[in-house]
Amino acid sequence: MDANNVTTTTLIPPAPIHPMHGALKAILILTLFVATFLACMVCLHVYYHFL
């Protein structure tokens, strides 16, 4: 067997970064919640302003 044809299987694939994905997901959910809340407050303010 040739030394050039030997393949090694010692390479470990990198693990996926789940905590970062979870943190980004949490930040996105909180941002959308705050944006929705502020939009509701603006709509209510405009609605009561024109009554």
C-alpha positions as CSV (number, residue, x, y, z in Angstrom):
1,M,0.0,0.0,0.0
2,D,1.3,3.4,-0.9
3,A,1.8,6.0,1.7
4,N,0.2,8.6,-0.6
5,N,-3.1,6.6,-0.8
6,V,-3.6,6.2,3.0
7,T,-6.6,8.3,4.2
8,T,-7.0,9.2,7.8
9,T,-10.3,9.4,9.7
10,T,-9.1,11.3,12.7
11,L,-10.6,14.6,11.5
12,I,-13.5,15.6,13.7
13,P,-16.1,17.8,12.1
14,P,-16.7,21.1,14.0
15,A,-19.7,21.0,16.3
16,P,-22.6,23.4,15.5
17,I,-22.8,26.5,17.6
18,H,-26.2,26.0,19.2
19,P,-25.9,28.5,22.1
20,M,-25.2,31.4,19.7
21,H,-28.1,30.3,17.5
22,G,-30.4,30.2,20.6
23,A,-29.2,33.6,21.8
24,L,-29.8,35.2,18.3
25,K,-33.3,33.6,18.3
26,A,-34.1,35.0,21.7
27,I,-32.8,38.5,20.7
28,L,-35.0,38.3,17.6
29,I,-38.1,37.3,19.5
30,L,-37.6,40.1,22.1
31,T,-37.0,42.7,19.4
32,L,-40.1,41.7,17.5
33,F,-42.1,41.8,20.8
34,V,-40.9,45.3,21.6
35,A,-41.5,46.5,18.1
36,T,-45.0,45.1,18.1
37,F,-45.7,46.7,21.6
38,L,-44.4,50.1,20.4
39,A,-46.5,49.9,17.2
40,C,-49.6,49.1,19.3
41,M,-48.9,52.1,21.5
42,V,-48.5,54.4,18.5
43,C,-51.7,53.1,16.9
44,L,-53.6,53.6,20.2
45,H,-52.2,57.1,20.6
46,V,-53.2,58.1,17.0
47,Y,-56.6,56.5,17.5
48,Y,-57.4,58.4,20.7
49,H,-56.0,61.6,19.3
50,F,-58.5,61.7,16.5
51,L,-61.6,60.8,18.7
